[in-house]
Amino acid sequence: MKKLVVLSGAGISAESGISTFRDSGGLWDQYRIEDVATPEAWQRNPELVIDFYNQRRAQLEHCKPNKAHIGLVALEKFYEVHIVTQNVDNFHERAGSSNVLHLHGELTKVCNSDKSQVIDIGYRNTTSEEKINGTPMRPFIVWFGEAVLAMDKAIQITQMADIFVVIGTSLNVYPAAGLLDYVKKDCPIYLIDPNEVITKKEVLFINKGASEGVSELINLLL
Ligand code: OAD
């Protein structure tokens, strides 16, 4: 089977009711990154950080995967599909995708300070008092300024792609956006987004929202 690799971003979950980050009215219009998504924010005001992720987790519990997530599962009948996602939601897994790699962590998990221990907590709220083996328990999220530990694996997956698909990401955040540089020369790159996305790569642009775009992708590929 040919290998189809997807790089997904917040836009794929927009139709599930979760805001993107950089669209107008998006999460980074409502919060400052430096208040909720950096190690310094965690040191300064852990309650604010915990509250931000508690809200995200609670919202996730009440939303569900959309047709785009589900369409990518359908492609598994014809392709070996690997999803590399920047999203911290669990929609790809809940839709039934077999291979999902999270670059920026997962909302339903927490960890200790050096991320050596990761625990699944489902959708429950956490508090800043909780500990893992005596060290503060924190969201299992890659904050700005932290290493993206899954990057090496993501590069390996990208390098073996026969078809590469980018869905719903502004390609603003590195190193994730740099994955496109590892796509093989002869590998077609499809990009699904209702808005223009700036990239120096030559892409086959499907100028649609994620659900419609994935359905068009399926028509093109099958
Ligand atoms: P952005 O908010 O930067 O970009 C969202 C993209 O989704 C934009 O290109 C939109 O045009 C597109 N979009 C909007 N509605 C869509 C729809 N219905 N269907 C398809 N696409 C749609 O989100 P990301 O690129 O994912 O990291 O952001 C990358 C990282 O920045 C996130 O993982 C997060 C954030 O800060 C951390 O918090 C560490």
Residues whose N, C-alpha, C, O or C-beta is under 5 A from the ligand:
A	BS01	OAD	G9 A10 G11 I12 A14 E15 T20 F21 R22 D23 A37 Q86 N87 H104 V142 W143 G168 T169 S170 L171 V173 I192 D193 P194 N195 K208 G209 A210
